[in-house]
C-alpha cells in the first residue's frame, strides 16, 4: 500500500521521553571520537619535526625533515587494514558474545596499541601497533553503530547518528588542536603527548558499559526473551506507559522470531546473500562504502600534509579550521534530520562533495602553486568537509537499518570492512598523486573523486530506499514484501502495526481488569 509517510513506532515521538536512552547512546558514540582523533593526529604527525626526527629522515636538498613515501603509506594504511580485519570479525564475535563485549574488547586492544606507540622508536613496532589499533577502531565503530541502531527509538536514530558524527568531528578537532600545540616541539613529546589522549575515550566507555544493558534485539536473536524485555525496560524511561513498552517489545519479538525460523542454525555468511537478504546486504554495503567513494579519506588523512606541500602558510591552523567546518556541518544536519528524508540528505551531500573536489582541482590546474589557488583549495576543502559531515552519519545509519536483526552484525561488519578497504586504497595511492616526489598532482587529484561522486549520486537516486522514522521491524517487513525503493516512503506496514496495536490493546485490557477487581 502507498499513502502518507507513516510509522508503526508505538513510542512517544518526542525527545524528552527518551532522555535516558539518548544519554546511553551518547556515551556509546564516544567510539567515533577515537576514530576522528586518529585521523587528525596521525595526519598531523606527517608534517611534525619531532615525529619525523624519529621515523623520518633529513632531506639535505630541501634543508628540512621529511618522511619516506612508503613509511608514510604504511603508517596510515596499516591502521586501515586493521579496521578491515577487525570489521570482518564483528559478525562471528557478536553472534556469540554480543555488542557490549565487542566494545569492551576494542578498549583493551586500544590500551595495548597506544602503549606501544608511545613507548617505541622502532618502525616495525609502530607498524604492529597501528595494525592492532586498526582492529580496535574497527570494533569501536562497528559495534557502537550496531548497538545504537538497535536501541535508539526509530524517530531518533537520525539524531543519534548525528551525535555519532559530531563525536567524530570533535575528536578530529581535539586531535588537530593538540597537534597544533605540539608541532613545533622538536623532541618525542611532540607526538607522545597527542597519543596519550587515545586513553581517554576507551576508559570512559569501559566504566560506563558496566551500567548499560545489552541490545534487546541481540538478546532476542539468542532466544533470551526475559533478558530482552528487561534490557528494553532499562533503555526506556521509568515513566514510560506500559502499553508502549509492550507494543515495542511485541514488534521486536514477533519479527525476530520470524527471522530465527528462517536463519536458525544456518551459516549467516551464506544466508546474507540469499533471497531478500541479498538485496539488503548489497544496499547496506553500498551505503557504507559511500564514505570511501567520495574522497574523504585522502582529505582527512593528508589534509595538513597537502596544505604544507601546496605552500599554504600556517597549514596546521588551517587544518584545525577545516576540521571545525566538519562539526558545523554535523550541527546543521541536527536541525533537518527529523524532517528531511535520508535520500535527500545523501543526494545533496554527495552532489556538493563532488562539486567541491572538481572546483579545487580546476583552481590548481589554472594556477598551480599560487597564493590564489591555495586560498581556493582551502575554501573548497572546508566546504567539502562541511557537506561530507552533514550527510556521512546517515550513510552509516542506512547501513545498519537495512539488514535484519540476525544478519546486522555480519552485514555491517562486512560493509565496514569493504569501506575501509576502499579507504585504504585511497590512502595508499594518494601519496603517488599528491607527493612532489611522485606525480605531484596536488589538488588536481580531485578530478578522480569528482567522477566517483557522480556515480554515487546516480546510485542513490535510483536504488536507495527511504527509511526515515521507520522501526527496524517495519523495514524488515518492507524488504520481505519486496517493496520497490521508490515506494518505501508511503508503504503501510500492516503486519507490524497490527502486532503493536494488539500488544497495546492486551495491556490496556489487563489494566482495566485489574482496576475492576480492585474496585
Secondary structure by P-SEA (a helix, b strand, c coil): ccccccccccccccccccaaaaaaaaaaaaaaaaaaaaaaaaaaaaacaaaaaacccccccccbbbbbaaaaaaaaaaaaaaaaaaaaaaaaaaacccaaaaaaaaaaaaaaaaaaaaccccaaaaaaaaaaaaaaaaaaaaaaaaaaaaccccccaaaaaaaaaaaaaaaaaaaaaaaaaccccccccccaaaaaacccaaaaaaaaaaaccccaaaaaaacaaaaaaaaaaaaccccccaaaaaaaaaaaaaaaaaaaaacccccccccccccaaaaaaaaaaaaaacccccaaaaaaaaaaaaaaaacccaaaaaaaaaaaaaaaaaaaaaaccccccaaaaaaaaaaaaaaaaaaaaaaaaaccccaaaaaaaaaaaaaaaaaaaacaaaaaaaaaacccccaaaaaaaaaaaaaaaaaaaaaaaccccccccccccccccaaaaaaaaaaaaaaaaccccccccccaaaaaaaaaacccccccccccaaaaaaaaaaaaaaaaaaaaaaaaaac
